[in-house]
Amino acid sequence: MRQTFRLAGYTVALGALLFMGATVPVRAQTPGNQMNDATVTTKIKAELLKDQSLKSFEIHVDTSPTIIHLTGTVPTAVNRADAERIAKGEAGGRTVKDDIVVH
């Protein structure tokens, strides 16, 4: 009888933990996170504009809590590498996904 209650207690505790874990997001989007993402995007765009070799190209920056996504077109692989380097410098632990096309 005592073992039955113990097993039932463990089952309820495990069920509660699984339910709580399923309802808590890994990183919820909050106004603070959104502001931080916007700040990172702005910093990267400002650095791209400061770079004399990149400022005339349209390089798009999209920032999420875990990824910085670069898109656009540049004439050389060196330009692409420079844009990626700048983004990585402001990434703050985010992964930089470079989809810039060399054309």
C-alpha positions as CSV (number, residue, x, y, z in Angstrom):
1,M,0.0,0.0,0.0
2,R,2.8,2.4,0.9
3,Q,4.6,1.6,-2.4
4,T,1.4,2.4,-4.3
5,F,1.2,5.9,-2.7
6,R,4.9,6.5,-3.4
7,L,4.5,5.4,-7.0
8,A,1.4,7.6,-7.4
9,G,3.3,10.6,-5.9
10,Y,6.2,10.1,-8.3
11,T,3.9,9.9,-11.2
12,V,2.1,13.1,-10.2
13,A,5.4,14.9,-9.7
14,L,6.8,13.7,-13.0
15,G,3.5,14.8,-14.8
16,A,3.7,18.2,-13.2
17,L,7.3,18.7,-14.3
18,L,6.6,17.6,-17.8
19,F,3.6,19.9,-18.0
20,M,5.6,22.9,-16.7
21,G,8.5,22.2,-19.0
22,A,6.2,22.0,-22.0
23,T,4.6,25.3,-21.3
24,V,7.7,27.4,-20.7
25,P,9.3,28.7,-23.8
26,V,13.1,28.5,-24.1
27,R,13.4,32.3,-24.8
28,A,10.1,34.2,-24.9
29,Q,10.0,37.3,-27.1
30,T,9.6,40.2,-24.7
31,P,9.8,43.9,-25.4
32,G,13.4,43.8,-24.0
33,N,14.4,41.1,-26.4
34,Q,12.8,42.9,-29.3
35,M,14.6,46.1,-28.4
36,N,17.9,44.2,-28.1
37,D,17.4,42.6,-31.5
38,A,16.6,46.0,-33.0
39,T,19.7,47.5,-31.3
40,V,21.9,44.7,-32.8
41,T,20.4,45.3,-36.2
42,T,21.0,49.0,-36.0
43,K,24.6,48.6,-34.8
44,I,25.4,46.2,-37.6
45,K,23.9,48.4,-40.3
46,A,25.8,51.4,-38.9
47,E,29.0,49.5,-39.1
48,L,28.3,48.4,-42.6
49,L,27.7,52.0,-43.6
50,K,31.0,53.1,-42.0
51,D,32.9,50.6,-44.0
52,Q,33.9,52.4,-47.3
53,S,33.9,49.2,-49.3
54,L,30.4,48.2,-48.2
55,K,28.4,51.4,-47.7
56,S,27.2,51.5,-51.3
57,F,25.7,48.0,-51.3
58,E,22.3,46.9,-50.1
59,I,23.0,44.4,-47.4
60,H,19.9,43.4,-45.4
61,V,20.2,42.5,-41.7
62,D,17.5,40.5,-39.9
63,T,18.1,39.8,-36.3
64,S,16.3,37.2,-34.1
65,P,17.1,36.1,-30.6
66,T,19.5,33.4,-31.9
67,I,20.4,34.3,-35.5
68,I,21.6,37.3,-37.5
69,H,20.7,36.7,-41.1
70,L,22.5,38.7,-43.8
71,T,21.2,38.9,-47.4
72,G,21.9,41.1,-50.4
73,T,24.4,41.3,-53.3
74,V,28.0,42.4,-53.3
75,P,30.6,42.3,-56.2
76,T,33.4,40.4,-54.4
77,A,34.0,37.6,-51.9
78,V,36.1,40.0,-49.9
79,N,33.0,42.3,-49.5
80,R,30.9,39.3,-48.4
81,A,33.6,38.3,-45.8
82,D,33.8,41.9,-44.5
83,A,30.1,42.1,-44.0
84,E,30.1,38.7,-42.2
85,R,33.0,39.9,-40.0
86,I,31.2,43.0,-39.0
87,A,28.0,41.1,-38.1
88,K,30.0,38.6,-36.1
89,G,31.6,41.5,-34.2
90,E,28.1,42.6,-33.0
91,A,26.5,39.2,-32.8
92,G,26.5,38.9,-29.0
93,G,26.4,35.1,-29.0
94,R,24.1,34.8,-32.0
95,T,24.9,32.7,-35.0
96,V,25.5,34.7,-38.2
97,K,23.9,33.2,-41.3
98,D,25.4,34.7,-44.4
99,D,23.3,34.5,-47.5
100,I,24.9,37.4,-49.3
101,V,25.3,36.7,-53.0
102,V,28.5,37.6,-54.8
103,H,27.5,38.9,-58.2
